[in-house]
Amino acid sequence: MKKITSLAILSVLAACQSPAEMPLVADVFTPKSADEALEPYYRSLPEDFYPRAPAGLALPEAGKPLTRILVGSCLDEEKPGSASLRSVAAESADLFLMIGDNVYGDRDGPAYVNNQPELNELRASYADLAAREDFKAVRAKFPMMVAWDDHDYGANDAGRDFPFRRLAERIHERFWGLENEDVGAYPGTYYARTFGPEGQRTQIIMLDTRFFRSALTPTDEWGKKGKERYIPSADPEQDMLGNDQWTWLENRLQDPADLRLIVSSIQVLPTDGHGFEAWAAMPLEQQRLYRLVRETDAKGVVFVSGDRHTGFLYKDDAALPYPAHEITASSLNVAFAETTTEMDRAQVGEGYPPENFGAIGIDWTAGTVSLEIKSNTGETVRQVTAAFR
């Protein structure tokens, strides 16, 4: 295979800015975007270009009811020995959800700034994760479902404008062994699975809040409490999921299920507690999500999120036709504080900033879920029980 240098690739990217009437080469397609220009090169990369996770367990059988699910996000693969991962490995559960920032592959800055269209740092981060003994222990014990967030997408807070998103998707799907499943056949990393017999069906919907997302609205008061990075916008052109994923989600919400976990890498319910990334930064999209749940008559929805480097529990009585609950489990080993004063109108109790992971217990007889934030030693430090029927 002839090697294509980064300089040549960047020349192609620059050419994408040329007027449409000036093709790059005669009889060759004129790409409409940077990621489209890179696509032929990315398709030529060999399989050994991609890091792979250790072999994992098959997902639970479709007819098996789930009773316990673990959740984690924000794992710095370069930090030695995670107490949280060791505690996760000591738990009993049917499934483990890694829901974003599963590696930090952009510590050196965005790849497009550092002339890395091959996403060298991101691939190295995944390789480091694969080599961790604590990750291997978790991988060997639990079937896993995964979502990504910005740091395992390739650039902090990035959305659809990330020029190397198509390669980032390939890296994600190949690392987690998803390339030959439905999610590997279409753009984006969203997918869903349902487990359990009628009356005990748990549907898990893994959203992709990166690949299709338009830009957020920057704050006008950087760092101010409640407006730290972004502010809500009424721009009707802003989009969180993209048309295809929105249509797919509408269909999935009509699938038979008794309990539905909608996994979003960024928070769904909070509205006024902070100004970082969240659905509240696109309030029209947030309301669109709620409206879709109502219109599809989807029962038993519980939101699951990460990203925030603090564990939170939320309850909103107005968002859905029934009380809506959310658990934010973050982070496995990237904690920034011991306490927090953050309080959102939907928040249940204080946040928990030290290292943590989440647990979701399902009581089919009572029709309830227990949402737990657990410390890195496995102690339950925050808990709420919610009815789902």
C-alpha positions, 0 to 999 in steps of 0.5 A: 500500500502506498503511504499517504503522508499527513501533508498530502492529506492536509492538502486535500483538506485545503482543497475542500475549501475551493469553489465547487467549480474547481475539481481537485483532479479531472474525473475524480470526485470533488469532496464536499467536506474534509471528512469526505475527502479523507474517506478513500484514504481511511478505507485503505487502512489495514486492519492492523492499524486499529487497536482491539480490546481483549475478547469480551463476553457475549451479551446476555441471551435475548430472553434473559431478564436483567436484574443488575447493570453497572455503569461507568464513564471517564477513564484515564487510561494513563493513570495506573491502577483504578480502584473503581475498575477493581471494585467494578470487577468485584461486583455481580451484574448482568451487564456493564455499560461504558458510556463515554470518555472511555479513554482520553485520546486528545490530551495533546489537543485536537488532532486537526491542530496537531496534524494527526489525521491518523488519530495517533494519540487516540489509537495509542490511548485505546491500545493502552486501555487494552493493556490494562490489567484492571480493564482486562478483569472487567472485560473478562467478567461482564458483557459490555455495551458502549457509547462514546463521548468527546475524549474518545471521539478525538476532540474536546466538546467536538461534534459533527465538524470534527474532520476526522470523525469517520476514522474515530468511528472506525477506531471505536467500532473495531476496538469494541468489536462492533464493526460487523454488527448493525452499528457498523453498517451506518454512520454514527455509533448509536445502537440498541439491544433488548433483553428479557421475556414479555413483562420483563424486557429491558431495552438499552438505547445507546445514543451518539451525541457526537457524530451528528451534533451541531455546534453549541452556543459559547458562553458570553461570560466564560467561567461564570457559575451556571454559564461556564462554557455554553449557554442555551440557544433557541436556534432551530438549526441546532441538532443533537442527533441528526435526522437518521438517528432521530428517526431510528430513535423514534422507531426504537421507542416503539419497540416492545419494552417494560424498562428503557435505559436511554444512555446519553454521554451528556446529561439530559434532565439538568437545566440550570445547574451548570453551563457545560455540555448538556442537552439543556444547551439545546433546549429545543432538542431537549424538548424534542426528546421529551416530546418523542417519548410522549408521542411514542407512548414509550413507558419506563424511560430512565436516562443514564449519563456520564461526562461530568466528573461527578455522580448525580441523581435527578428527578423531573416530574414535568419532562415526561408523562411520568416522573423522569429519572436520571443517573449520572455516573462519572468518573471512574478515575478522573476526579477533580474535587471532593465536594460540590455546591452544584444544585439543579432544580431536578437534582436529588441530593448532593453530587458526589465528585470523588471517583465513582461508578453507577449501579442500576438494580431492577426489581421486576416484582415491585416494578422499580429500579434502584439508581446507585452512585457507588464510591471507588471502593464499592460503597453506595453513597447516593441512592434513589428508587424509581417506579417504572410501571 
